């Protein structure tokens, strides 16, 4: 059975909170993921890592810091 990594929690009081729909806009044009990829990162993950998010009412949010942690984690797994 594969080991699961407990993702770092999202601190909505201290981190730069953004809607999931805003995540693609955080990337340069040549690396911009499709919005469906962002939702897949949250639901299924990549290489055992998931993008941390929380539901606030009807919205799902993450943070710029969580996106940076996610990108770093999936790149360290490839090494």
C-alpha positions as CSV (number, residue, x, y, z in Angstrom):
1,X,0.0,0.0,0.0
2,X,1.4,3.4,-1.0
3,X,2.3,5.8,1.7
4,X,0.1,8.9,1.9
5,X,1.5,12.3,2.7
6,X,-0.5,14.5,5.0
7,X,-0.6,17.9,3.3
8,X,0.2,21.0,5.3
9,X,-3.0,22.7,6.3
10,X,-4.0,26.0,4.9
11,X,-3.9,29.0,7.2
12,X,-6.5,31.3,5.8
13,X,-5.7,34.0,8.3
14,X,-2.0,34.4,7.4
15,X,-1.7,33.1,3.8
16,X,-2.7,34.9,0.6
17,X,-6.0,33.2,-0.1
18,X,-7.2,32.9,-3.7
19,X,-10.1,31.1,-5.4
20,X,-9.2,27.9,-7.3
21,X,-10.4,29.7,-10.5
22,X,-7.6,32.3,-9.9
23,X,-4.8,29.7,-9.6
24,X,-4.1,29.6,-13.4
25,X,-3.6,33.3,-13.5
26,X,-0.8,33.0,-10.9
27,X,1.4,31.2,-13.6
28,X,3.2,32.8,-16.5
29,X,1.4,32.4,-19.8
30,X,3.7,29.7,-21.1
31,X,3.2,27.5,-18.0
32,X,-0.5,28.3,-17.2
33,X,-2.4,25.2,-16.3
34,X,-6.0,24.7,-17.4
35,X,-8.6,25.2,-14.6
36,X,-9.5,21.5,-14.9
37,X,-5.9,20.6,-14.0
38,X,-6.1,22.7,-10.8
39,X,-9.3,20.9,-9.7
40,X,-7.6,17.6,-10.5
41,X,-4.6,18.7,-8.3
42,X,-7.1,19.2,-5.4
43,X,-9.1,16.0,-6.0
44,X,-6.6,13.4,-7.2
45,X,-3.2,15.0,-6.8
46,X,0.0,14.4,-8.7
47,X,2.7,11.9,-7.6
48,X,0.9,11.4,-4.3
49,X,0.7,15.2,-3.5
50,X,-2.5,17.2,-3.4
51,X,-3.0,20.9,-3.6
52,X,-4.4,21.9,-0.2
53,X,-7.7,23.7,-0.3
54,X,-10.6,24.5,1.9
55,X,-14.3,25.2,1.3
56,X,-15.5,28.6,2.4
57,X,-19.3,28.6,1.9
58,X,-19.9,27.8,-1.7
59,X,-16.3,28.6,-2.8
60,X,-13.2,26.5,-2.7
61,X,-10.0,28.4,-2.0
62,X,-6.3,27.7,-1.7
63,X,-3.4,30.1,-1.2
64,X,-0.4,31.3,-3.2
65,X,1.8,29.7,-0.6
66,X,-0.1,26.3,-0.9
67,X,0.4,26.4,-4.7
68,X,4.1,27.0,-4.2
69,X,4.4,24.1,-1.7
70,X,2.5,21.9,-4.1
71,X,4.8,22.7,-7.0
72,X,7.9,22.2,-4.8
73,X,6.5,18.9,-3.6
74,X,5.7,17.4,-7.0
75,X,9.1,18.5,-8.3
76,X,11.0,17.0,-5.4
77,X,9.2,13.7,-6.0
78,X,10.5,13.6,-9.5
79,X,14.2,13.9,-8.5
